[in-house]
Amino acid sequence: MSEKSPFPLIQTPQFLLRKIVADDLCTIFRGMSDPRVTEYYGISYETLELTQAQLDWFELIYETGTGIWWGICHRDEPQHLIGTCGINEWEQDDHCAEAGFWIFPEYWGKGVMHECLSAMLDYCFTKLSLHRMQSMVEPDNPASWKLIEKLGFQLEGILRECERKGDRYVDLRCYSLLAREWRNRTQPSATIMHLPTST
Ligand SMILES: CC(C)(COP(=O)(O)OP(=O)(O)OC[C@H]1O[C@@H](n2cnc3c(N)ncnc32)[C@H](O)[C@@H]1OP(=O)(O)O)[C@@H](O)C(=O)NCCC(=O)NCCS
């Protein structure tokens, strides 16, 4: 995606998925230094300064067309980030990518991420022409794998001890969702608007 392309905004009934900007640094640091958020997330930061690397990465994947990462806000509070979601490892020739997500614990269990990921998946399958979305989740993180199962992702298998975590190796559950499965889903998604407006 070139620098001239407007960053894609996505609107759901309750939320706005928007570009993550420099002013979000403190909020991203607060999330990515909270052990409740990062326990199964894989990335965490100890200082505000180090967290800048995450914002740089959001910019890099967008500019190189290898991913898009959105900040999640309530529609009436667009400055106030409550979490993030996005895709990386976007292979434009193979039309596949990997999804990731987190929100602050005070918003857990209220259907926020289900609504936001529904919108993100819809955008990726319809506007980006993705064919396959993948997600890797630790077995001890049912909040995540039940969320993606509810969205229609299918378990492909377990990657045994494929990730180093402290002094041990952990398994990862490998999930995928194909475009045709998304199109043929039985559960309706929230009404979604894609707003190709730059911020
Ligand atoms: C995973 C996470 C994003 C879920 O977000 P959320 O907004 O709380 O999820 P939702 O409320 O939309 O839940 C949707 C579905 O997911 C499942 N789910 C969510 N939280 C769950 C929990 N604690 N236990 C079991 N299932 C859960 C349920 O099936 C739920 O549907 P239901 O409410 O109809 O039963 C959130 O827990 C989080 O940010 N965790 C920390 C970061 C993280 O682990 N990221 C993923 C790394 S792979």
The ligand as a Tripos MOL2 file, in Angstrom:
@<TRIPOS>MOLECULE
LIG
   48    50     1     0     0
SMALL
NO_CHARGES

@<TRIPOS>ATOM
      1 C1         -9.0210  -12.2450   23.5530 C.3       1 LIG1
      2 C2         -9.7280  -10.9350   23.7620 C.3       1 LIG1
      3 C3         -9.3610   -9.9570   22.6730 C.3       1 LIG1
      4 C4        -11.2520  -11.1890   23.7180 C.3       1 LIG1
      5 O1        -11.9240   -9.9390   23.5930 O.3       1 LIG1
      6 P1        -13.4080   -9.7230   24.1470 P.3       1 LIG1
      7 O2        -13.8980   -8.4200   23.6180 O.co2     1 LIG1
      8 O3        -13.4220   -9.9140   25.6190 O.co2     1 LIG1
      9 O4        -14.2070  -10.9080   23.4560 O.3       1 LIG1
     10 P2        -15.7900  -10.9060   23.2200 P.3       1 LIG1
     11 O5        -16.4580  -10.3380   24.4250 O.co2     1 LIG1
     12 O6        -16.0680  -10.2750   21.8960 O.co2     1 LIG1
     13 O7        -16.1070  -12.4580   23.1700 O.3       1 LIG1
     14 C5        -16.4990  -13.1250   22.0020 C.3       1 LIG1
     15 C6        -16.4910  -14.6080   22.2840 C.3       1 LIG1
     16 O8        -15.1880  -15.0260   22.6700 O.3       1 LIG1
     17 C7        -15.2670  -16.0030   23.7020 C.3       1 LIG1
     18 N1        -14.6580  -15.4790   24.9370 N.ar      1 LIG1
     19 C8        -14.2830  -14.2000   25.1900 C.ar      1 LIG1
     20 N2        -13.7350  -14.1140   26.4080 N.ar      1 LIG1
     21 C9        -13.7620  -15.3680   26.9270 C.ar      1 LIG1
     22 C10       -13.3080  -15.9370   28.1460 C.ar      1 LIG1
     23 N3        -12.7070  -15.2000   29.0890 N.pl3     1 LIG1
     24 N4        -13.4610  -17.2640   28.3290 N.ar      1 LIG1
     25 C11       -14.0400  -18.0300   27.3860 C.ar      1 LIG1
     26 N5        -14.4860  -17.5440   26.2110 N.ar      1 LIG1
     27 C12       -14.3530  -16.2360   25.9950 C.ar      1 LIG1
     28 C13       -16.7310  -16.3160   23.8700 C.3       1 LIG1
     29 O9        -17.0780  -17.3470   22.9510 O.3       1 LIG1
     30 C14       -17.3750  -15.0220   23.4340 C.3       1 LIG1
     31 O10       -18.6780  -15.1780   22.9790 O.3       1 LIG1
     32 P3        -19.9240  -15.2210   24.0300 P.3       1 LIG1
     33 O11       -19.7720  -13.9880   24.8790 O.co2     1 LIG1
     34 O12       -21.1210  -15.2080   23.1500 O.co2     1 LIG1
     35 O13       -19.7460  -16.4670   24.8210 O.co2     1 LIG1
     36 C15        -9.3800  -10.3270   25.1570 C.3       1 LIG1
     37 O14        -9.6150  -11.2960   26.1430 O.3       1 LIG1
     38 C16        -7.9340   -9.8740   25.2480 C.2       1 LIG1
     39 O15        -7.5980   -8.7590   24.8730 O.2       1 LIG1
     40 N6         -7.0330  -10.7540   25.7610 N.am      1 LIG1
     41 C17        -5.6220  -10.4000   25.9330 C.3       1 LIG1
     42 C18        -4.8520  -10.2890   24.6360 C.3       1 LIG1
     43 C19        -4.7780  -11.5910   23.8620 C.2       1 LIG1
     44 O16        -4.7140  -12.6590   24.4540 O.2       1 LIG1
     45 N7         -4.7880  -11.4510   22.5410 N.am      1 LIG1
     46 C20        -4.7480  -12.5640   21.6230 C.3       1 LIG1
     47 C21        -3.4170  -13.2090   21.5490 C.3       1 LIG1
     48 S1         -3.4570  -14.5860   20.4010 S.3       1 LIG1
@<TRIPOS>BOND
     1     1     2 1
     2     2     3 1
     3     2     4 1
     4     2    36 1
     5     4     5 1
     6     5     6 1
     7     6     7 2
     8     6     8 1
     9     6     9 1
    10     9    10 1
    11    10    11 2
    12    10    12 1
    13    10    13 1
    14    13    14 1
    15    14    15 1
    16    15    16 1
    17    15    30 1
    18    16    17 1
    19    17    18 1
    20    17    28 1
    21    18    19 ar
    22    18    27 ar
    23    19    20 ar
    24    20    21 ar
    25    21    22 ar
    26    21    27 ar
    27    22    23 1
    28    22    24 ar
    29    24    25 ar
    30    25    26 ar
    31    26    27 ar
    32    28    29 1
    33    28    30 1
    34    30    31 1
    35    31    32 1
    36    32    33 2
    37    32    34 1
    38    32    35 1
    39    36    37 1
    40    36    38 1
    41    38    39 2
    42    38    40 1
    43    40    41 1
    44    41    42 1
    45    42    43 1
    46    43    44 2
    47    43    45 1
    48    45    46 1
    49    46    47 1
    50    47    48 1
@<TRIPOS>SUBSTRUCTURE
     1 LIG1         1 GROUP 0 **** ****
